[in-house]
Amino acid sequence: MNKLSKAAPVAVILILMASWEAIVRAAGIPLYVLPAPSDMLKSFASEFPTLMGHAGITVLEAVAGMAISFVVGIVMGVLIDAMPTFKKCIYPILVVTQTVPVIVLAPIFIIYMGFGYAPKILTVVLMCFFPIVVSFSDGLGEMDEGYLNLVRTYGGSNFQLYRIVKIPSAMISLLSGLKVAATYSISGAVVGEWIASQSGLGYYLIRAKNGYMLDKVFACVLMIILLSLLMNGVIKLFGYAVLPSARRRRRSTNKRIR
């Protein structure tokens, strides 16, 4: 049953791709209108070296933005949990930052920060730090008071309270936010590259679109999807490394499958 549940999404994707291929071939749809999956894969293979060169720039921007978002998220999450007044002041601002489309802010960033990496990285930060802050602060706030009182009984300071109890217990929530942010990170970098860039997948995507080379557009989209999944996978590996409970659950699940 478990193997069937894993195979089901793959089967659905294959059926959709086969239907897409059949419709394009049967209707004779031109390449510049809608390429077939086979055309997309051919373009992906032929353009792979070029795509990888642009992908390196995009990944660099995404990783830098994720690193900044992680640090900002940890600091703000602790402050929000430790200082209720700070939460009341800053939380509405955090929500407002998510109501403004990043594509609107990106040109403003370029005006003030130039055409280098900085505006693209800041775009990634704006898309990634919110899920990290919210998930981490919620995880800190859901801690069982019994554990906190036990640490206080033994004379633990607030710093020890967070280091020994709160932060370790909130790691699962933090990882959930990191998985969401990691998926957004590549998209954030691409959005920043749309506005003004001489390299990166966003730059490649715009050039291919302007040339009506839709097979290359879809090949670039495929690369973006793969990189987003890769970023999400890296966060999962990080979770297995820092959470012994995740490793134990993984082992028990594998044993049940066998």
C-alpha positions in Angstrom: 0.0 0.0 0.0 2.9 2.3 0.8 4.6 1.6 -2.5 1.3 2.2 -4.3 0.9 5.6 -2.6 4.4 6.6 -3.7 3.9 5.4 -7.3 0.5 7.2 -7.7 1.8 10.8 -8.1 4.4 9.5 -10.6 1.7 7.7 -12.6 -0.5 10.8 -12.6 2.3 13.0 -13.9 3.2 10.4 -16.6 -0.5 10.3 -17.7 -0.7 14.1 -17.9 2.5 14.3 -19.9 1.3 11.6 -22.3 -2.0 13.4 -22.7 -0.2 16.7 -23.3 2.0 15.1 -25.9 -0.9 13.4 -27.7 -3.0 16.6 -27.9 -0.1 18.7 -29.2 0.8 16.1 -31.9 -2.8 15.4 -32.9 -3.8 19.0 -33.1 -0.6 20.1 -34.8 0.0 22.9 -32.4 3.1 24.9 -33.4 6.2 25.0 -31.2 5.9 28.7 -30.6 2.3 28.3 -29.2 2.7 25.2 -27.1 5.7 22.7 -27.2 5.1 19.1 -26.5 6.9 17.5 -23.5 9.3 15.8 -25.8 10.3 19.1 -27.3 10.8 20.5 -23.9 13.0 17.6 -22.9 15.0 17.9 -26.1 15.5 21.6 -25.4 16.4 20.9 -21.8 19.1 18.4 -22.9 20.6 20.7 -25.6 20.5 23.8 -23.4 21.6 22.0 -20.2 25.1 23.5 -20.1 23.7 27.0 -20.6 21.0 26.4 -18.1 23.5 25.2 -15.5 25.6 28.3 -16.0 22.6 30.5 -15.3 21.3 28.2 -12.5 24.6 28.7 -10.6 23.9 32.4 -10.4 20.3 31.8 -9.3 21.3 29.3 -6.7 23.9 31.6 -5.3 21.3 34.3 -4.8 18.8 31.9 -3.4 21.3 30.4 -0.8 22.5 33.9 0.2 18.9 35.0 0.7 18.0 31.8 2.6 21.0 32.3 4.9 20.0 35.9 5.7 16.4 34.8 6.2 17.4 32.1 8.6 19.4 34.4 10.8 16.7 37.1 10.7 14.0 34.5 11.4 15.8 33.0 14.4 16.5 36.4 16.0 13.0 37.8 15.3 11.3 34.6 16.4 13.1 34.7 19.8 12.3 38.4 20.2 8.6 37.9 19.3 8.3 35.0 21.9 10.3 36.8 24.6 8.7 40.2 24.3 5.0 40.4 23.8 5.2 44.2 23.2 7.7 43.6 20.4 5.3 41.1 18.9 2.4 43.5 18.9 4.5 46.2 17.2 6.3 44.1 14.6 3.8 41.4 13.7 1.4 43.7 11.7 4.5 45.0 9.8 5.5 41.4 8.9 2.0 40.7 7.6 2.0 43.9 5.5 5.3 42.9 3.9 3.6 39.8 2.5 0.6 41.7 1.1 2.8 43.7 -1.4 3.7 41.7 -4.5 7.5 41.3 -4.7 7.4 42.0 -8.4 6.3 45.5 -7.5 9.1 46.0 -4.9 11.9 44.6 -7.1 12.2 47.7 -9.4 12.4 49.9 -6.2 15.2 47.8 -4.9 17.1 48.2 -8.1 16.7 52.0 -8.0 18.4 52.2 -4.6 20.7 49.2 -4.7 21.8 49.0 -8.3 21.9 46.1 -10.7 24.1 43.7 -8.7 23.3 40.8 -6.5 21.9 42.8 -3.6 18.4 43.5 -5.0 17.9 39.9 -6.0 19.1 38.6 -2.6 16.8 41.1 -0.9 13.9 39.8 -3.0 14.6 36.3 -1.8 14.8 37.5 1.8 11.3 39.1 1.5 9.8 35.9 0.2 11.6 33.6 2.6 11.9 35.2 6.0 8.1 35.4 6.8 7.4 31.6 6.9 10.6 31.1 9.0 9.7 33.8 11.5 6.1 32.7 11.9 6.7 29.0 12.2 9.6 29.4 14.6 7.8 31.9 16.9 4.7 29.7 16.9 6.9 26.7 17.8 8.5 28.6 20.7 5.1 29.7 22.0 3.7 26.2 22.0 6.2 24.9 24.5 4.7 22.9 27.5 4.9 25.2 30.6 5.8 22.2 32.7 9.2 21.9 31.1 9.8 25.6 31.4 8.9 25.6 35.1 11.3 22.6 35.7 14.2 24.6 34.2 13.2 27.7 36.3 13.1 25.5 39.4 16.7 24.5 38.9 17.7 28.2 38.6 17.9 28.3 34.8 18.3 31.7 33.2 16.2 32.9 30.3 19.2 32.2 28.0 19.4 28.6 29.3 15.6 28.3 29.0 15.8 29.0 25.2 19.0 27.1 24.6 18.1 23.9 26.5 14.3 23.7 26.1 12.6 26.2 23.8 14.8 26.2 20.7 15.3 22.4 20.6 11.5 21.9 21.0 10.7 24.4 18.2 13.1 22.8 15.7 10.3 20.8 14.0 8.3 24.0 13.5 11.4 25.8 12.3 12.1 23.1 9.7 8.6 23.3 8.4 9.1 27.0 7.8 12.5 26.4 6.2 11.0 23.9 3.8 8.4 26.5 2.6 11.1 29.2 2.4 13.5 26.9 0.5 10.8 26.3 -2.1 10.2 30.0 -2.5 13.9 30.9 -2.6 14.5 29.9 -6.2 11.4 31.7 -7.4 12.4 34.8 -5.4 15.7 34.9 -7.1 14.1 34.4 -10.6 11.7 37.3 -9.9 14.5 39.6 -9.0 16.4 38.6 -12.2 13.3 39.4 -14.3 13.6 43.1 -13.6 17.3 43.7 -14.4 20.0 41.1 -14.8 22.6 39.9 -17.2 22.7 36.3 -15.9 20.5 33.8 -14.0 17.5 31.7 -14.9 15.2 34.8 -14.8 17.4 36.5 -17.4 17.4 33.3 -19.6 13.6 33.0 -19.2 12.9 36.6 -20.4 15.3 36.2 -23.4 13.6 32.9 -24.4 10.1 34.4 -24.0 11.0 37.5 -26.0 12.2 35.2 -28.8 9.0 33.1 -28.7 11.2 30.0 -28.0 8.6 28.3 -25.8 10.5 25.0 -25.7 13.4 26.8 -24.0 10.9 28.6 -21.7 9.5 25.3 -20.6 13.0 23.9 -20.2 13.9 26.8 -18.0 10.7 26.2 -15.9 11.7 22.6 -15.5 15.1 23.6 -14.3 13.5 26.0 -11.8 11.3 23.2 -10.5 14.2 20.8 -10.1 16.2 23.4 -8.2 13.3 24.2 -5.9 12.9 20.5 -5.1 16.7 20.3 -4.5 16.5 23.1 -2.1 13.6 21.4 -0.3 15.6 18.2 -0.2 18.6 19.9 1.4 16.4 21.2 4.2 15.1 17.7 4.8 18.7 16.4 5.1 19.4 19.2 7.5 16.4 18.1 9.5 17.7 14.5 9.7 21.1 15.8 10.8 19.9 18.0 13.6 16.8 16.1 14.8 17.5 12.6 16.2 13.7 12.0 16.4 13.4 12.4 12.7 16.0 9.8 12.1 14.3 7.4 14.5 11.0 7.9 12.7 12.6 7.3 9.4 14.1 4.0 10.6 10.8 2.8 12.1 9.0 3.7 8.9 11.5 1.7 6.8 11.2 -1.3 9.2 7.4 -1.3 8.8 7.7 -1.1 5.1 10.0 -4.1 5.1 
